[in-house]
């Protein structure tokens, strides 16, 4: 189903690199999404007042609980928000584990930001030419 008129689409970013969190937050905002950034999986889990997330962008190699471990915990409580894994440590085992968790996307940290944005839009059923909150015929 194509979602073209969603005013607030929330994407959680969980990455222990402050520069990555900041850059990815700016990218998401520029694409019309509402990013909420966390420095760790534990900080994400501790935030009981966060919005209902439409998508999660998780670093795999985190200090403390890994992104894959966070994905497992969420699956265990039947939390099925789509997860995009982003990693600087790409290897076959990480890809296999992410696949077993039903990841919606898997990217290296050196991937083009636009490719990640397009994947998020696809996963959420958004028209790739339409920013969140706008309809395809709005002319913006």
N, C-alpha and C positions, 0 to 999 in steps of 0.2 A: 504494500500500500504506500502511496506517495504522500508524504507529509510536506505541505508547502506553506502552512499558515500557523506554525508553532512559534509563539512569541518568545519563550524562554527555553532554550535547550541547554541543559547543564551537563558539562563534561568535567569529571574529576581527573586531575593530574596527580599521580603519585610518583615522585622522583626525588632522590636525595641530593641532587645537584641543583643548587639554587639558580644558576644560570639557565639550565634547561627548563626548570619550572617557569621562570620569568619569560623566556623566549617563547615557549609553547603557549603560555597564557596569552601573550600578545597576539600570536598567530591565531589562536582560537577566537579571541575577541574581534580581530579584524575580519574573520570569516562569519561573524554574527552569533557565535556561541557564547555561553556564560561559563567561563572556566572557574573551577575552585581547586586550588593547589594545596598539596600536602607534602611535607618533607619525608614522610615515612608511612609505611602500611599501618603502623600502630596509631599514628596521628589520624589517619583516615578512619580507622575503626573506633577511635575515641570520640570522634565528632558526631554527637548524637543530634545535632541541630542542622545538619547539612540538608540541602534540598534533595528531592528525588532526582537522582542522576539518570540521564538518558544513555550515557556511555562513560566508560572508565578507560583512561590511558595510563597503563602501569609500566614502570621500569621493572625489568626482571631482577637486576642485581642491585638490591637495596641493602642499606645497613639495617640489621635486624631482620624482621620478617621479609622474605623476598616477595616480589610481585606474583610469582607463581604460587607461593604459599598463601598470599592474600586471595588469589583467584580460587584456590581450593577451599579456603574458609567460607568465602561467599557462596560457592556452589553447595557446600555442606548445609547451609541454612536456606537453600533454594532461592538465593538472590541471583537472578539471571540477567542483570544488566549487561549489555554487550561490553566485552573487554578487548581493547587493542593493546598488545604488548609492544613495548619499544625498548630496545636494548643496544648497548655498546658491546655486549658479549654474546654475539650470535654464534650458536653452534647447533649441531643436530639434536642434542639432548634437550636444549631449551625449546627448540621448534617442536619436538615430539611432545614434550610436556604441555606446552601451550595448546597444541592441537588436541590432546586428550581432554583438556579443560574446555574445549569448544570455543577457542578464541575467535573473535570476529576479525582480527587483523594482527599481523606481526611485521614489525619494521625494525631495521637497524637505526640507530640514532643519526646516522648520516643520510637518511632518506630525505627526499624533498618534502618540505612541510606541506606543499600542496597535495602530494600523494596521500599523506595521512588525513588531511582534511577531506579529500574526496572519498576515502574509505569510510570515515565517520559519517559523511552524508549518505553514502550507499547503505551502510548498516542501519541508519535511522530512517531510510526510505525517503530521503530528501532529494529533490531534483538537484542535480549537480550545478545547475546554473542559477539556483535560487538560494539566497542566503536565508538562514532561519529568520522567521518573523516577516518574510516577504512572500508574496505570491508570484508565480511565474509571469503573470501579466501586469504586475505593478509598475514595471518600467524603471525600477531603481537598480 
